[in-house]
Amino acid sequence: MPVLGSQRRLLGSLNCTPPATFPLTLAPNRTGPQCLEVSIPDGLFLSLGLVSLVENVLVVAAIAKNRNLHSPMYYFICCLAVSDLLVSVSNVLETAVMLLLEAGALAARAAVVQQLDNVIDVLICGSMVSSLCFLGAIAVDRYISIFYALRYHSVVTLPRAWRIIAAIWVASILTSLLFITYYNHTVVLLCLVGFFIAMLALMAVLYVHMLARACQHARGIARLQKRQRPIHQGFGLKGAATLTILLGVFFLCWGPFFLHLSLIVLCPQHPTCGCIFKNFNLFLALIICNAIVDPLIYAFRSQELRKTLQEV
């Protein structure tokens, strides 16, 4: 499981590619700009993964235990927790294997290491794609629950939710196999970046529309109660803050990783882009941080789920 310098591999396999073919890191440029490289200790990386593992296991256990949470919305949240769990486990597993190999504690033939490498690659890529998909599914589910409240239970049924969940997992596995097989093609990275942009746009449009509807509803209540200004302003500020946190966390945690992919296509040999490439470990750590924050945003805010967690 070779690594170039201190860099982890881009979706596993990409760092195994010779620099002349598909570079992830650039040789130090003595005449180029000074690079700010944020070092992520392996201990911190492993600790973040373990925290994410514990959080998401608790979410899955709580939803599985409480029958009141056996609904499409919580099934989507449960699948998001499983995806985030896999994101963390796969990155932690890769880190652990690399450390064992470097320390000489794990002796294995090159063919065996390569097979393990491919498995971890598929796991990392598939879990990332499924995590983004379930974030989008949760946004769509909440949108339908607000704008089609009377028809929600007839539109979002359990059989339909199970079909959506199955389709997302199958699509994630197939796309991860496709991406890992053709990782050295530019179109693959462009598809990944396009997928992220589409998911970000979908979430932004849906949540902004939901906030606008909620503010409109608050204004109507304020008119009836003749306290329009304080109610509307307070509700609007709270809703805007929630929306900013939700989309801000998503963009902050996932954006740098996909910026990295974009720059590989746009300026693989430019010294400034090379400075960004050096912080790839930080970008992976941010994705694991997203796996830690997701349960706080989507799961632990539920009173029913918190009550079940106390029992667990």
C-alpha positions, -999 to +999 in steps of 0.1 A: +000+000+000+025+026-011+023+063-003+040+092-019+057+111+009+033+118+038+003+119+015-026+094+018-038+081-015-067+099-033-095+073-030-067+048-023-054+040-058-047+074-072-015+080-052-002+047-066+000+063-100+034+075-112+036+113-109+043+117-146+009+101-154-014+115-128+003+135-101-011+142-067+019+157-051+045+179-068+082+180-062+093+209-041+097+240-062+126+261-049+115+291-070+078+286-064+056+300-036+060+291+000+035+264+009+015+262+040+012+225+048-010+214+077+003+182+092-023+158+106-007+133+130-018+097+126-029+096+162-053+125+156-065+109+124-072+076+142-089+094+171-113+113+148-122+081+131-129+064+165-151+093+177-171+091+144-174+053+148-188+056+183-213+084+174-226+067+143-229+033+159-250+049+187-273+064+160-278+031+143-283+012+176-309+038+188-329+037+155-328-001+155-339-004+191-369+021+190-398+011+169-411+046+169-381+055+148-388+029+122-399+055+096-385+066+062-370+097+076-351+079+103-341+051+079-324+077+058-307+091+088-296+056+098-282+049+063-263+083+065-249+071+098-238+038+082-222+057+053-203+080+077-193+051+097-178+034+067-161+066+056-143+067+090-136+030+093-122+028+058-098+058+063-088+045+098-083+010+084-061+024+056-041+044+081-036+015+104-025-008+076+000+018+063+014+023+098+018-015+103+035-019+069+059+010+076+067-004+110+073-039+096+047-054+119+026-065+090+044-088+065+025-094+033+032-101-003+027-073-028-002-091-045-020-094-012-014-058-003-027-047-037-059-067-032-064-052+002-057-018-013-084-023-039-110-033-013-102-003+009-104+020-022-139+007-031-150+010+005-138+046+007-152+058-026-185+039-021-191+053+014-183+088+003-208+086-026-235+070-005-230+096+023-236+125-002-266+106-017-282+102+017-276+138+026-296+146-005-323+121+003-328+136+037-331+170+022-357+158-003-376+139+024-378+171+046-389+191+016-418+167+008-428+167+045-432+205+044-446+212+010-467+181+006-475+174+043-510+160+036-497+136+010-463+128+027-473+094+040-487+083+007-456+097-013-428+086+011-439+050+019-417+024+036-415+002+004-406+032-016-380+043+009-364+008+009-362+009-029-345+043-027-321+031-001-313-001-021-308+019-052-284+043-035-262+015-021-261-004-054-253+028-073-226+037-048-209+003-051-211+004-089-198+039-092-170+032-068-159+002-088-161+023-120-141+052-104-114+029-090-110+011-123-108+042-144-092+066-118-066+079-143-092+093-166-100+130-163-137+124-169-139+103-137-127+132-116-150+156-134-180+133-127-171+133-090-168+170-088-200+175-108-218+151-085-207+172-055-218+205-071-252+190-080-257+177-045-247+211-030-271+229-053-299+205-046-295+209-008-292+247-011-323+251-032-344+228-011-334+242+023-336+278+012-371+271-002-381+254+031-367+284+051-387+308+029-419+288+035-413+286+072-408+324+074-439+330+054-458+307+078-444+326+108-455+360+092-490+346+089-491+336+126-476+370+136-504+389+118-530+369+136-513+376+169-505+412+160-468+407+170-454+406+135-419+421+140-405+402+170-418+368+159-408+371+123-373+385+130-365+360+157-377+331+136-360+343+105-327+347+123-329+313+139-338+297+106-310+315+087-285+305+114-296+268+111-294+269+073-260+285+074-247+259+098-262+230+078-249+241+044-217+257+058-206+224+075-214+205+043-194+229+021-165+233+046-160+196+052-165+183+016-155+214-005-117+212+000-116+175-011-135+182-043-114+214-049-084+191-047-100+169-074-107+199-096-072+212-094-058+178-104-076+184-137-071+221-140-035+227-129-017+195-119+018+209-125+013+245-112+033+253-080+003+270-063-019+240-069+010+218-056+007+237-023-029+227-020-021+191-029+002+189+001-028+193+024-047+163+012-045+147+046-063+177+060-090+173+035-096+137+044-096+147+081-123+173+073-145+146+057-141+125+089-151+156+109-182+158+088-190+122+098-187+134+134-209+165+129-237+148+109-252+129+139-253+162+158-272+179+130-295+151+117-299+126+146-292+139+181-316+169+177-344+144+179-358+141+214-371+106+208-337+095+196-319+111+225-343+094+249-335+060+232-297+068+234-300+073+272-316+038+274-288+023+252 
